[in-house]
């Protein structure tokens, strides 16, 4: 838990509610306040944490806040100081092993207090994972989300989540990441609503990997695959149980097989 020098408590009660880019993935619509920049006149939408942008942050050693109590946690834990030192290899080989064992007990207690296993609804968007260590820690957290049902991972520059399994996840928002293939998705056997807009997915063939799931709505807007011929009919052909694609319910013409001559008469107008 962190507390700002201005006296603002940043526990779960102080954080703003989680927000999704797409209304179909959220039950409530919570509009952001907008700011008008005087130099360009462009209306900017602030991030949920913008209210704390001028605050100074401090690490609180003792607290009882758990991960499943936070609405929009940030992954900001860094490596230990000895791992960042120039001679880190010598430290571990000579005298660092004893200190590492002492730290392991304390870190294990912190991991238990994080309590990610009990999270049901979680927003981990806008993490700004610029350091490899942050990404590693982020993936570690995702692997612990064994009970999460609604997960927001918007704008995190994620490339591969295939090592992650989310056994109970029903709603997953991966808007604006760097995924290039359906195979890079996490294992989501119970997924019902999946948003993959603004990624780099170019092939539709791998959609068949989601055929065994109860997927009802899928968003592939602004992916290269959206511009393929017979795009909608090919998606529904791979996913017969799908009901909504890109926010549009299944139409009669979407049931025409892609190989049929009649299918070529339909086109996407953007």
Secondary structure, DSSP 8 states (H G I E B T S, - for coil): -EEETTS-B-STTTS-----SSGGG-SS-----EEE-TTT--EEE--GGGGGTT--EEE-SS----GGG-SS--------HHHHSTTHHHHHHTTHHHHHHHHHHHHHHHHHHH-GGG-SEEE-------SHHHHHHHHHHHHT-SS-SEEE--S------TT-B-TT--EEE--S-----GGGS-B-TT--EEE--SS----SGGGGGGTTS---EEE-TTSGGGGSTTHHHHHHHH-TT--EETTEE--GGGGS-TTSGGGGG-----
